[in-house]
Amino acid sequence: MLRPASPVSCAGMLESLYVHVPFCPTICPYCDFHVLERRAGIVEAYLRELKRDAAQLEAQFGRPALKTLYLGGGTPSFLRDAELEALVGTIKTHFEWASDEATLEVNPGTVSAARAELWKDLGFTRASLGVQSTQDDVLKFLGRTHDSSQALHALETLLEAGFEVSADLITAVPGQNLERDLRTLGATGLNHISCYTRDHRT
C-alpha cells in the first residue's frame, strides 16, 4: 500500500541565489545568453514574475538565509534605479540577506559615482565589470558601446566606492594585445580578472 511521503524540510538548503536580469541596451553580436532589449512594460512584467518566483522559493525553503547573491544578465546595471531598488526589495522580502557577498554585473556605460553609491547602499559588495578589452578597435569589433577610457573610469569609480571588482576580458579577438590588457587592468588594483574566449554566439 502506498503512503504519502512525509514532508521534507528544505530549510538551510538554499544559501546562494543567482538572479538573471535579461535586459541590455543593445545585444552584442557574439552573445548567446538569454537577453532582451527594453520595450514598454517588459521590465514591470519581469519584476512581477520575480516576486512570484521569490514567494515560491520562500514557501519551499522557509525564508532562506543567503550567503551569496549574484545578479547577472543581461545587464543588471541597465535597470533604472527604482527598478533595481524594487528587485532588491523583493529579495529582502522573501530571503534573509546578510550581504556577505552580493555581486552586480555592470556595464561600464552605466557607472557613475552616484549610482555606485546607490548600489552599495542596496547591499552589493562586488561588481563584475564588462570591460572586455582596453583597446578601442577591439571594442568596436566586438560591437561594444563603451570605449576603453570609459571602462577604466568605471573601474576606478567602483574601486573608489569600495567595491571588490572583477573585470571580464574577451580573448581570441583579431588584433588583440592580451598582455597589454592584463597589464593595464592589473595596474588599477582591481581584485580579479575573468577571461573568456570569443566564439560566435557563445
C-alpha positions in Angstrom: 0.0 0.0 0.0 1.4 3.4 -1.0 1.5 6.2 1.6 2.1 9.9 1.0 5.7 10.8 1.5 6.4 12.7 4.7 7.1 16.4 4.2 10.8 17.1 3.8 12.2 20.3 5.2 14.3 22.3 2.8 15.3 24.9 5.4 19.0 25.7 5.2 19.4 24.1 1.8 19.5 27.3 -0.2 22.4 29.6 0.6 23.3 31.1 -2.8 21.0 32.8 -5.3 21.5 33.8 -8.9 19.0 36.2 -10.4 19.1 36.6 -14.2 18.3 40.1 -15.4 17.9 39.7 -19.2 17.8 43.3 -20.3 20.5 45.0 -22.4 20.7 48.4 -24.1 21.9 46.5 -27.2 22.6 42.9 -28.0 26.2 42.1 -28.7 26.8 40.0 -31.9 28.8 37.3 -30.0 26.3 36.8 -27.2 24.3 33.7 -26.8 22.8 34.4 -23.4 19.1 34.9 -23.0 18.9 38.7 -23.4 16.2 41.2 -24.4 16.1 44.8 -25.5 13.9 47.0 -23.4 10.4 47.8 -24.6 7.3 49.2 -23.0 6.1 47.2 -20.0 8.7 44.4 -20.2 10.7 45.3 -17.0 7.5 45.7 -15.0 6.3 42.3 -16.1 9.7 40.8 -15.2 9.6 42.3 -11.7 6.1 40.9 -11.2 7.2 37.4 -12.2 10.3 37.7 -10.0 8.1 38.4 -7.0 6.0 35.3 -7.7 9.1 33.1 -8.1 10.7 34.5 -4.9 7.5 33.8 -3.0 7.5 30.2 -4.3 11.1 29.8 -3.1 10.3 31.2 0.3 7.4 28.7 0.6 9.7 25.8 -0.4 12.8 26.8 1.6 11.4 28.7 4.5 12.8 32.2 4.1 16.4 31.1 3.2 19.4 32.8 4.7 21.6 33.8 1.7 25.3 33.8 1.9 25.9 34.9 -1.7 23.8 36.7 -4.2 24.6 37.2 -7.9 22.7 39.4 -10.3 23.8 38.5 -13.8 22.4 39.0 -17.3 22.0 40.7 -19.5 23.0 43.9 -17.8 21.5 44.3 -14.3 23.0 47.8 -14.1 20.9 48.8 -17.1 17.9 48.7 -14.8 16.7 52.2 -13.7 17.5 53.0 -10.1 13.9 52.5 -8.9 13.7 49.2 -10.8 16.8 47.8 -9.1 15.5 49.0 -5.8 12.3 47.1 -6.4 14.3 44.0 -7.3 16.4 44.2 -4.2 13.2 44.8 -2.2 11.7 41.6 -3.4 14.8 39.6 -2.4 14.9 41.2 1.0 11.2 40.5 1.5 11.5 36.7 0.8 15.1 36.0 1.9 17.3 36.7 4.8 20.2 38.5 3.1 23.3 39.3 5.1 25.2 40.8 2.2 28.3 38.6 2.9 28.9 38.6 -0.9 26.5 40.3 -3.3 27.6 40.7 -6.9 26.2 43.0 -9.5 27.1 42.7 -13.2 27.9 46.1 -14.5 28.2 47.7 -18.0 30.9 50.5 -18.0 28.4 52.9 -19.6 26.0 52.7 -16.7 28.5 53.7 -14.0 28.6 57.0 -12.1 29.7 57.9 -8.6 26.1 58.4 -7.6 25.0 55.1 -8.9 27.9 53.3 -7.4 26.9 54.7 -4.0 23.3 53.6 -4.5 24.4 50.1 -5.4 26.5 50.0 -2.2 23.5 51.2 -0.2 21.4 48.5 -1.6 23.8 45.9 -0.3 26.1 45.0 -3.2 29.7 44.3 -2.2 31.2 43.2 -5.5 30.9 44.4 -9.1 31.6 42.3 -12.2 32.5 44.8 -14.8 32.2 44.0 -18.5 35.4 45.7 -19.7 36.1 43.1 -22.5 39.1 45.0 -23.8 41.2 48.0 -23.2 41.7 48.6 -26.9 39.1 50.7 -28.7 39.5 48.9 -32.0 38.8 45.6 -30.3 35.8 47.0 -28.5 34.4 48.3 -31.8 35.0 44.9 -33.4 33.1 43.3 -30.6 30.2 45.7 -31.0 30.6 47.2 -27.6 29.1 50.6 -26.9 31.8 51.8 -24.5 35.4 52.8 -25.1 38.5 52.0 -23.1 38.7 55.2 -21.2 35.1 54.8 -20.1 35.8 51.3 -19.0 38.8 52.3 -16.9 37.0 55.3 -15.4 34.1 53.0 -14.4 36.6 50.6 -12.8 38.2 53.4 -10.9 34.8 54.7 -9.8 33.8 51.3 -8.5 37.0 50.8 -6.6 36.7 54.2 -5.0 33.2 53.4 -3.9 34.6 50.4 -2.0 33.6 47.5 -4.3 35.6 44.4 -4.9 35.9 44.5 -8.7 36.2 41.7 -11.2 36.8 42.7 -14.8 35.7 40.5 -17.8 38.0 40.2 -20.8 37.3 38.5 -24.1 40.2 36.7 -25.7 40.9 35.3 -29.2 39.9 38.6 -30.9 41.8 39.7 -34.0 44.3 42.4 -33.3 44.1 42.0 -29.6 47.1 42.5 -27.3 46.0 40.4 -24.3 49.3 41.1 -22.4 48.6 44.9 -22.6 45.0 44.3 -21.5 46.2 42.4 -18.4 48.9 44.8 -17.6 46.6 47.8 -17.9 43.9 46.3 -15.7 46.4 44.9 -13.2 47.7 48.4 -12.7 44.3 49.6 -11.4 44.4 47.4 -8.3 41.3 45.5 -9.1 40.6 42.2 -7.3 40.1 39.7 -10.1 40.1 39.3 -13.9 38.0 36.7 -15.8 39.0 35.8 -19.3 36.6 34.3 -21.8 37.3 33.0 -25.3 35.3 34.7 -28.1 33.3 32.3 -30.2 30.4 33.1 -32.5 27.1 33.1 -30.5 28.7 32.0 -27.2 
